[in-house]
């Protein structure tokens, strides 16, 4: 029998936060790329507050860093699903992982372009 409280209100928010926290902890423990990008993002986010730029520019810079982390999370999700299906080498599995990696690379290019435009092109 389904609980009448399932997926309602604060309980839903609590479980979403719990699951997100569990995913974040897993990423920090198991994914070196995410861990490195997260540490760099924290450092750069703190640095932003010492820069003489507008609030909007600060928000854009921080958003670009979060964008990289989101793409890395999606890339890792693709890799986990592929590995769950099979650890056997298959060209389509490799392609899916390569495309996820390419998405991360493009997100890094976009972030670098944003930082250069705001900090050096002014």
OpenMM code with the backbone's topology and positions (N, CA, C; nanometers):
from openmm import Vec3, app, unit

residues = "UNK UNK UNK UNK UNK UNK UNK UNK UNK UNK UNK UNK UNK UNK UNK UNK UNK UNK UNK UNK UNK UNK UNK UNK UNK UNK UNK UNK UNK UNK UNK UNK UNK UNK UNK UNK UNK UNK UNK UNK UNK UNK UNK UNK UNK UNK UNK UNK UNK UNK UNK UNK UNK UNK UNK UNK UNK UNK UNK UNK UNK UNK UNK UNK UNK UNK UNK UNK UNK UNK UNK UNK UNK UNK UNK UNK UNK UNK UNK UNK UNK UNK UNK UNK UNK UNK UNK UNK UNK UNK UNK UNK UNK UNK UNK UNK UNK UNK UNK UNK UNK UNK UNK UNK UNK UNK UNK UNK UNK UNK UNK UNK UNK UNK UNK UNK UNK UNK UNK UNK UNK UNK".split()
positions = [
    Vec3(0.0824, -0.1182, 0.0000),
    Vec3(0.0000, 0.0000, 0.0000),
    Vec3(0.0876, 0.1256, 0.0000),
    Vec3(0.0535, 0.2179, -0.0819),
    Vec3(0.1292, 0.3411, -0.0972),
    Vec3(0.0953, 0.4387, 0.0153),
    Vec3(0.2002, 0.4976, 0.0744),
    Vec3(0.1792, 0.5947, 0.1810),
    Vec3(0.1181, 0.7213, 0.1241),
    Vec3(0.0213, 0.7783, 0.1989),
    Vec3(-0.0402, 0.9019, 0.1510),
    Vec3(0.0544, 1.0212, 0.1621),
    Vec3(0.1653, 1.0060, 0.2376),
    Vec3(0.2619, 1.1131, 0.2560),
    Vec3(0.3774, 1.1073, 0.1579),
    Vec3(0.3842, 0.9987, 0.0793),
    Vec3(0.4965, 0.9834, -0.0137),
    Vec3(0.4973, 1.0980, -0.1154),
    Vec3(0.6166, 1.1537, -0.1378),
    Vec3(0.6366, 1.2586, -0.2378),
    Vec3(0.5488, 1.3808, -0.2158),
    Vec3(0.5308, 1.4196, -0.0903),
    Vec3(0.4499, 1.5385, -0.0621),
    Vec3(0.5280, 1.6362, 0.0241),
    Vec3(0.5192, 1.7619, -0.0093),
    Vec3(0.5692, 1.8705, 0.0738),
    Vec3(0.7116, 1.8579, 0.1222),
    Vec3(0.7277, 1.8820, 0.2528),
    Vec3(0.8603, 1.8840, 0.3143),
    Vec3(0.9295, 1.7485, 0.3093),
    Vec3(0.8529, 1.6411, 0.3163),
    Vec3(0.9121, 1.5074, 0.3093),
    Vec3(0.9804, 1.4861, 0.1744),
    Vec3(0.9159, 1.5318, 0.0691),
    Vec3(0.9735, 1.5206, -0.0652),
    Vec3(1.1036, 1.6012, -0.0740),
    Vec3(1.1024, 1.7217, -0.0194),
    Vec3(1.2217, 1.8060, -0.0208),
    Vec3(1.3333, 1.7409, 0.0604),
    Vec3(1.2973, 1.6844, 0.1768),
    Vec3(1.3957, 1.6178, 0.2615),
    Vec3(1.4640, 1.5036, 0.1865),
    Vec3(1.3842, 1.4160, 0.1224),
    Vec3(1.4434, 1.3021, 0.0527),
    Vec3(1.5238, 1.3456, -0.0697),
    Vec3(1.4795, 1.4508, -0.1372),
    Vec3(1.5570, 1.5025, -0.2501),
    Vec3(1.6922, 1.5544, -0.2015),
    Vec3(1.6922, 1.6257, -0.0897),
    Vec3(1.8167, 1.6774, -0.0328),
    Vec3(1.9057, 1.5626, 0.0147),
    Vec3(1.8462, 1.4617, 0.0772),
    Vec3(1.9208, 1.3444, 0.1234),
    Vec3(1.9868, 1.2731, 0.0058),
    Vec3(1.9105, 1.2495, -0.1018),
    Vec3(1.9648, 1.1805, -0.2191),
    Vec3(2.0721, 1.2631, -0.2879),
    Vec3(2.0515, 1.3930, -0.2961),
    Vec3(2.1514, 1.4805, -0.3575),
    Vec3(2.2804, 1.4804, -0.2767),
    Vec3(2.2675, 1.4844, -0.1446),
    Vec3(2.3850, 1.4807, -0.0573),
    Vec3(2.4602, 1.3496, -0.0742),
    Vec3(2.3862, 1.2396, -0.0814),
    Vec3(2.4486, 1.1088, -0.1016),
    Vec3(2.5236, 1.1055, -0.2355),
    Vec3(2.4655, 1.1630, -0.3408),
    Vec3(2.5322, 1.1697, -0.4702),
    Vec3(2.6572, 1.2557, -0.4657),
    Vec3(2.6482, 1.3692, -0.3962),
    Vec3(2.7634, 1.4580, -0.3839),
    Vec3(2.8776, 1.3883, -0.3103),
    Vec3(2.8468, 1.3221, -0.2011),
    Vec3(2.9494, 1.2508, -0.1247),
    Vec3(3.0134, 1.1419, -0.2101),
    Vec3(2.9329, 1.0710, -0.2878),
    Vec3(2.9869, 0.9669, -0.3752),
    Vec3(3.0831, 1.0286, -0.4775),
    Vec3(3.0421, 1.1402, -0.5370),
    Vec3(3.1284, 1.2072, -0.6354),
    Vec3(3.2620, 1.2486, -0.5739),
    Vec3(3.2576, 1.3102, -0.4573),
    Vec3(3.3806, 1.3558, -0.3920),
    Vec3(3.4722, 1.2379, -0.3602),
    Vec3(3.4153, 1.1256, -0.3188),
    Vec3(3.4960, 1.0090, -0.2824),
    Vec3(3.5483, 0.9322, -0.4032),
    Vec3(3.4733, 0.9321, -0.5141),
    Vec3(3.5031, 0.8409, -0.6240),
    Vec3(3.5439, 0.9039, -0.7558),
    Vec3(3.5190, 1.0313, -0.7748),
    Vec3(3.5468, 1.0940, -0.9041),
    Vec3(3.6512, 1.2045, -0.8898),
    Vec3(3.7739, 1.1736, -0.9270),
    Vec3(3.8826, 1.2705, -0.9147),
    Vec3(3.8569, 1.3961, -0.9974),
    Vec3(3.8012, 1.3800, -1.1169),
    Vec3(3.7751, 1.4972, -1.2016),
    Vec3(3.6783, 1.5928, -1.1327),
    Vec3(3.5702, 1.5383, -1.0783),
    Vec3(3.4730, 1.6229, -1.0092),
    Vec3(3.5372, 1.6881, -0.8873),
    Vec3(3.6132, 1.6115, -0.8114),
    Vec3(3.6770, 1.6642, -0.6910),
    Vec3(3.7695, 1.7803, -0.7263),
    Vec3(3.8498, 1.7646, -0.8311),
    Vec3(3.9413, 1.8706, -0.8729),
    Vec3(3.8647, 1.9940, -0.9194),
    Vec3(3.7626, 1.9725, -1.0011),
    Vec3(3.6825, 2.0858, -1.0503),
    Vec3(3.6089, 2.1548, -0.9363),
    Vec3(3.5631, 2.0781, -0.8389),
    Vec3(3.4932, 2.1358, -0.7241),
    Vec3(3.5874, 2.2221, -0.6407),
    Vec3(3.7069, 2.1721, -0.6137),
    Vec3(3.8046, 2.2485, -0.5345),
    Vec3(3.8451, 2.3765, -0.6075),
    Vec3(3.8715, 2.3651, -0.7375),
    Vec3(3.9059, 2.4841, -0.8169),
    Vec3(3.7902, 2.5835, -0.8170),
    Vec3(3.6678, 2.5324, -0.8299),
    Vec3(3.5491, 2.6197, -0.8294),
    Vec3(3.5336, 2.6913, -0.6959),
    Vec3(3.5570, 2.6206, -0.5864),
    Vec3(3.5502, 2.6844, -0.4541),
    Vec3(3.6528, 2.7963, -0.4421),
    Vec3(3.7756, 2.7646, -0.4820),
    Vec3(3.8830, 2.8636, -0.4748),
    Vec3(3.8501, 2.9870, -0.5595),
    Vec3(3.8078, 2.9637, -0.6845),
    Vec3(3.7775, 3.0762, -0.7732),
    Vec3(3.6547, 3.1539, -0.7250),
    Vec3(3.5576, 3.0834, -0.6679),
    Vec3(3.4387, 3.1515, -0.6145),
    Vec3(3.4769, 3.2453, -0.4996),
    Vec3(3.5675, 3.2015, -0.4147),
    Vec3(3.6143, 3.2891, -0.3065),
    Vec3(3.6934, 3.4068, -0.3621),
    Vec3(3.7754, 3.3805, -0.4624),
    Vec3(3.8549, 3.4858, -0.5253),
    Vec3(3.7662, 3.5944, -0.5866),
    Vec3(3.6532, 3.5546, -0.6405),
    Vec3(3.5621, 3.6484, -0.7070),
    Vec3(3.5238, 3.7644, -0.6153),
    Vec3(3.5085, 3.7359, -0.4864),
    Vec3(3.4634, 3.8391, -0.3941),
    Vec3(3.5693, 3.9453, -0.3658),
    Vec3(3.6922, 3.9213, -0.4085),
    Vec3(3.7988, 4.0192, -0.3930),
    Vec3(3.8227, 4.0991, -0.5216),
    Vec3(3.7478, 4.0668, -0.6263),
    Vec3(3.7647, 4.1362, -0.7537),
    Vec3(3.6754, 4.2590, -0.7599),
    Vec3(3.7250, 4.3617, -0.8252),
    Vec3(3.6487, 4.4857, -0.8410),
    Vec3(3.5622, 4.4768, -0.9672),
    Vec3(3.4575, 4.3956, -0.9572),
    Vec3(3.3639, 4.3778, -1.0684),
    Vec3(3.2217, 4.3877, -1.0129),
    Vec3(3.1266, 4.4054, -1.1014),
    Vec3(2.9877, 4.4214, -1.0581),
    Vec3(2.9308, 4.2914, -1.0013),
    Vec3(2.8210, 4.3041, -0.9300),
    Vec3(2.7530, 4.1872, -0.8743),
    Vec3(2.7083, 4.0946, -0.9873),
    Vec3(2.6581, 4.1518, -1.0952),
    Vec3(2.6151, 4.0707, -1.2086),
    Vec3(2.7318, 3.9916, -1.2671),
    Vec3(2.8466, 4.0537, -1.2805),
    Vec3(2.9649, 3.9839, -1.3311),
    Vec3(3.0081, 3.8722, -1.2357),
    Vec3(3.0002, 3.8962, -1.1065),
    Vec3(3.0320, 3.7924, -1.0087),
    Vec3(2.9365, 3.6736, -1.0225),
    Vec3(2.8092, 3.7035, -1.0387),
    Vec3(2.7088, 3.5969, -1.0556),
    Vec3(2.7369, 3.5170, -1.1826),
    Vec3(2.7718, 3.5848, -1.2887),
    Vec3(2.8020, 3.5163, -1.4153),
    Vec3(2.9244, 3.4259, -1.3996),
    Vec3(3.0286, 3.4743, -1.3338),
    Vec3(3.1489, 3.3936, -1.3135),
    Vec3(3.1189, 3.2701, -1.2288),
    Vec3(3.0453, 3.2877, -1.1200),
    Vec3(3.0102, 3.1733, -1.0356),
    Vec3(2.9208, 3.0759, -1.1106),
    Vec3(2.8263, 3.1272, -1.1863),
    Vec3(2.7377, 3.0410, -1.2651),
    Vec3(2.8161, 2.9583, -1.3660),
    Vec3(2.9168, 3.0171, -1.4253),
    Vec3(2.9978, 2.9421, -1.5223),
    Vec3(3.0708, 2.8263, -1.4546),
    Vec3(3.1148, 2.8468, -1.3303),
    Vec3(3.1808, 2.7392, -1.2561),
    Vec3(3.0820, 2.6281, -1.2205),
    Vec3(2.9637, 2.6667, -1.1797),
    Vec3(2.8600, 2.5677, -1.1472),
    Vec3(2.8204, 2.4909, -1.2727),
    Vec3(2.8187, 2.5588, -1.3863),
    Vec3(2.7872, 2.4949, -1.5148),
    Vec3(2.8837, 2.3791, -1.5423),
    Vec3(3.0123, 2.4004, -1.5195),
    Vec3(3.1119, 2.2938, -1.5391),
    Vec3(3.0815, 2.1762, -1.4467),
    Vec3(3.0510, 2.2051, -1.3205),
    Vec3(3.0204, 2.0976, -1.2255),
    Vec3(2.8962, 2.0191, -1.2670),
    Vec3(2.7952, 2.0882, -1.3151),
    Vec3(2.6730, 2.0206, -1.3598),
    Vec3(2.7028, 1.9286, -1.4777),
    Vec3(2.7796, 1.9761, -1.5737),
    Vec3(2.8134, 1.8929, -1.6899),
    Vec3(2.8978, 1.7735, -1.6460),
    Vec3(2.9884, 1.7931, -1.5511),
    Vec3(3.0685, 1.6818, -1.4993),
    Vec3(2.9791, 1.5791, -1.4294),
    Vec3(2.8793, 1.6250, -1.3565),
    Vec3(2.7842, 1.5334, -1.2921),
    Vec3(2.7089, 1.4531, -1.3970),
    Vec3(2.6629, 1.5190, -1.5021),
    Vec3(2.5920, 1.4474, -1.6096),
    Vec3(2.6844, 1.3487, -1.6804),
    Vec3(2.8086, 1.3880, -1.7039),
    Vec3(2.9056, 1.2979, -1.7661),
    Vec3(2.9268, 1.1740, -1.6792),
    Vec3(2.9435, 1.1957, -1.5500),
    Vec3(2.9617, 1.0824, -1.4590),
    Vec3(2.8379, 0.9940, -1.4576),
    Vec3(2.7206, 1.0545, -1.4642),
    Vec3(2.5963, 0.9767, -1.4697),
    Vec3(2.5937, 0.8859, -1.5919),
    Vec3(2.6348, 0.9385, -1.7051),
    Vec3(2.6416, 0.8580, -1.8283),
    Vec3(2.7382, 0.7417, -1.8087),
    Vec3(2.8559, 0.7711, -1.7531),
    Vec3(2.9560, 0.6661, -1.7319),
    Vec3(2.9045, 0.5574, -1.6374),
    Vec3(2.8362, 0.5970, -1.5312),
    Vec3(2.7841, 0.5010, -1.4348),
    Vec3(2.6782, 0.4115, -1.4993),
    Vec3(2.5915, 0.4707, -1.5775),
    Vec3(2.4871, 0.3915, -1.6441),
    Vec3(2.5495, 0.2943, -1.7440),
    Vec3(2.6459, 0.3404, -1.8205),
    Vec3(2.7129, 0.2525, -1.9165),
    Vec3(2.7794, 0.1355, -1.8437),
    Vec3(2.8494, 0.1652, -1.7341),
    Vec3(2.9167, 0.0600, -1.6573),
    Vec3(2.8162, -0.0333, -1.5907),
    Vec3(2.6996, 0.0181, -1.5550),
    Vec3(2.5941, -0.0655, -1.4951),
    Vec3(2.5410, -0.1646, -1.5974),
    Vec3(2.5292, -0.1199, -1.7202),
    Vec3(2.4776, -0.2073, -1.8264),
    Vec3(2.5765, -0.3199, -1.8536),
    Vec3(2.7040, -0.2821, -1.8694),
    Vec3(2.8054, -0.3834, -1.8968),
    Vec3(2.9442, -0.3207, -1.8870),
    Vec3(3.0364, -0.3965, -1.8305),
    Vec3(3.1755, -0.3515, -1.8274),
    Vec3(3.2505, -0.3977, -1.9523),
    Vec3(3.1822, -0.4756, -2.0350),
    Vec3(3.2408, -0.5228, -2.1611),
    Vec3(3.2663, -0.4032, -2.2531),
    Vec3(3.3803, -0.4066, -2.3208),
    Vec3(3.4124, -0.2981, -2.4140),
    Vec3(3.3199, -0.3063, -2.5356),
    Vec3(3.2592, -0.1932, -2.5661),
    Vec3(3.1722, -0.1838, -2.6833),
    Vec3(3.1907, -0.0449, -2.7422),
    Vec3(3.1910, -0.0356, -2.8732),
    Vec3(3.2191, 0.0931, -2.9382),
    Vec3(3.1153, 0.1991, -2.9014),
    Vec3(2.9881, 0.1607, -2.8866),
    Vec3(2.8862, 0.2593, -2.8517),
    Vec3(2.8994, 0.3048, -2.7063),
    Vec3(2.9396, 0.2143, -2.6186),
    Vec3(2.9640, 0.2534, -2.4793),
    Vec3(3.0801, 0.3518, -2.4728),
    Vec3(3.1857, 0.3216, -2.5458),
    Vec3(3.3002, 0.4120, -2.5509),
    Vec3(3.2630, 0.5466, -2.6090),
    Vec3(3.1806, 0.5445, -2.7139),
    Vec3(3.1367, 0.6690, -2.7771),
    Vec3(3.0545, 0.7529, -2.6797),
    Vec3(2.9638, 0.6889, -2.6061),
    Vec3(2.8823, 0.7623, -2.5086),
    Vec3(2.9713, 0.8297, -2.4045),
    Vec3(3.0703, 0.7583, -2.3569),
    Vec3(3.1628, 0.8155, -2.2584),
    Vec3(3.2463, 0.9275, -2.3198),
    Vec3(3.2904, 0.9095, -2.4426),
    Vec3(3.3690, 1.0129, -2.5109),
    Vec3(3.2867, 1.1399, -2.5317),
    Vec3(3.1602, 1.1234, -2.5679),
    Vec3(3.0732, 1.2392, -2.5897),
    Vec3(3.0466, 1.3135, -2.4590),
    Vec3(3.0296, 1.2393, -2.3497),
    Vec3(3.0142, 1.3031, -2.2194),
    Vec3(3.1386, 1.3816, -2.1827),
    Vec3(3.2537, 1.3246, -2.2102),
    Vec3(3.3803, 1.3930, -2.1844),
    Vec3(3.3926, 1.5185, -2.2704),
    Vec3(3.3483, 1.5110, -2.3932),
    Vec3(3.3504, 1.6269, -2.4823),
    Vec3(3.2605, 1.7379, -2.4280),
    Vec3(3.1461, 1.7010, -2.3723),
    Vec3(3.0573, 1.8011, -2.3127),
    Vec3(3.1280, 1.8742, -2.1988),
    Vec3(3.2025, 1.8013, -2.1167),
    Vec3(3.2784, 1.8641, -2.0079),
    Vec3(3.3829, 1.9587, -2.0670),
    Vec3(3.4540, 1.9142, -2.1689),
    Vec3(3.5554, 1.9986, -2.2323),
    Vec3(3.4942, 2.1277, -2.2859),
    Vec3(3.3810, 2.1164, -2.3544),
    Vec3(3.3139, 2.2363, -2.4068),
    Vec3(3.2701, 2.3289, -2.2934),
    Vec3(3.2220, 2.2711, -2.1822),
    Vec3(3.1809, 2.3552, -2.0694),
    Vec3(3.3019, 2.4303, -2.0129),
    Vec3(3.4169, 2.3657, -2.0116),
    Vec3(3.5395, 2.4326, -1.9670),
    Vec3(3.5782, 2.5459, -2.0618),
    Vec3(3.5671, 2.5217, -2.1922),
    Vec3(3.5961, 2.6272, -2.2908),
    Vec3(3.5035, 2.7477, -2.2706),
    Vec3(3.3746, 2.7208, -2.2492),
    Vec3(3.2772, 2.8284, -2.2288),
    Vec3(3.3123, 2.9071, -2.1034),
    Vec3(3.3457, 2.8360, -1.9976),
    Vec3(3.3803, 2.9016, -1.8708),
    Vec3(3.5055, 2.9869, -1.8856),
    Vec3(3.6054, 2.9341, -1.9515),
    Vec3(3.7287, 3.0112, -1.9742),
    Vec3(3.6983, 3.1364, -2.0561),
    Vec3(3.6167, 3.1230, -2.1588),
    Vec3(3.5804, 3.2384, -2.2424),
    Vec3(3.5078, 3.3448, -2.1593),
    Vec3(3.4188, 3.3021, -2.0713),
    Vec3(3.3463, 3.3964, -1.9854),
    Vec3(3.4427, 3.4688, -1.8924),
    Vec3(3.5318, 3.3931, -1.8293),
    Vec3(3.6281, 3.4545, -1.7375),
    Vec3(3.7194, 3.5522, -1.8102),
    Vec3(3.7674, 3.5157, -1.9276),
    Vec3(3.8541, 3.6052, -2.0041),
    Vec3(3.7774, 3.7310, -2.0435),
    Vec3(3.6538, 3.7148, -2.0905),
    Vec3(3.5750, 3.8299, -2.1331),
    Vec3(3.5494, 3.9268, -2.0176),
    Vec3(3.5221, 3.8728, -1.9006),
    Vec3(3.4897, 3.9612, -1.7870),
    Vec3(3.6153, 4.0205, -1.7230),
    Vec3(3.7206, 3.9412, -1.7092),
    Vec3(3.8363, 3.9892, -1.6337),
    Vec3(3.9442, 4.0576, -1.7182),
    Vec3(3.9594, 4.0213, -1.8440),
    Vec3(4.0698, 4.0777, -1.9212),
    Vec3(4.0283, 4.1618, -2.0399),
    Vec3(3.9108, 4.1441, -2.0899),
    Vec3(3.8712, 4.2164, -2.2095),
    Vec3(3.8067, 4.3507, -2.1755),
    Vec3(3.7644, 4.3662, -2.0515),
    Vec3(3.7000, 4.4911, -2.0077),
    Vec3(3.7649, 4.6110, -2.0634),
] * unit.nanometer
topology = app.Topology()
chain = topology.addChain("A")
for resn in residues:
    res = topology.addResidue(resn, chain)
    for name in ("N", "CA", "C"):
        topology.addAtom(name, app.Element.getBySymbol(name[0]), res)
